[in-house]
Amino acid sequence: MIQLFRSKIYLALALMVMVLAFGVLGYRIVADYSWVDAFYMTIITVTTVGFSEVRPMGPEGKIFTIVLIITSVFIVGFAISIVTEYLLSRNSIELLKKKKMKNAIENLNQHVIVCGFGRNGMQAAERLKAYKRPFVVIEKDKEVIERFEDEILFIEGDANDDDVLLEAGIERAQFLIAALPDDAANLFVVLSARQMKKDLFIISRASLVNSQKKLFLAGANKVIMPDKIGGDHMASLVVMPDLITFMDKLSMEGENTTNLEEVAIEDFSNQIECNSLRDLDLRKKTGCTIIGYISPDGKYIINPEADMQLQPKSKVIVLGRPEQIKKLNKMFHID
């Protein structure tokens, strides 16, 4: 719609230029004015300011002036109406966009709040989109919001503001990612978020080692140091390149697919009788292999035994090729 209005504006501007050219040439030919006088007479005639003529005109000049006035009135009126309509429509479209976004955010539940849309925030958003997890981004840079607002839900504002966090639905959120570039800003976000919701799972970015302890004390569940992880990763590629490359392949995604899946035991027990990992028999049914077990108290067991007894509210980590993971999700109706 905006494109349509823009084309109409270009048409109105072209008509205005044509009127000016018509007036200047007309006065130049009909009244034998100089170029400056012809332009002056055209401007005061089109704008109807009522200044006096450069010099008295004959009947031909007066008739031409009448034609120019009538023509310019219609064209200027048309131009003004188009510009006004464009401005009003633009404001209406912006209001509709904001209302639509607000309604979408209000309907979110158990979602993720990403604070900051820099390099880390953008990467987090891309991964959440790939996994189809609902999320909203808090960002104060209007240009960034306008660039990505068609793809992502945004709230314009400062993540340190409690009202902004409430607008992002922190009371209904399950996770919060503090990805601001400044450690002090992330610290304030973590403090505010933890006070507003005690059971919120908070993940924070940190640049300095000294900031880690403070962020944990403020209430962060996990603290990630992207620079440290990047350095460790590069060094590992020197020491054991094939192993690191293989691990990278495990976490790579194709079209909405992955090689690893985290599955709650309830997703299996609701459909089949399973007391142990052997009862699941995922290798035979789907081709996937269970490589990890997470107990209800958060203990991680790598490569668990087949006879390990399964407990309620525990999880298994499953490894498989993308097509095998898809088969697993389809067989047990896992979202």
Summary of the structure (lengths in Angstrom):
residues: 335
radius of gyration: 33.2
end to end distance: 37.2
largest distance: 110.7
contacts: 952
relative contact order: 0.06
helix: 56%
strand: 13%
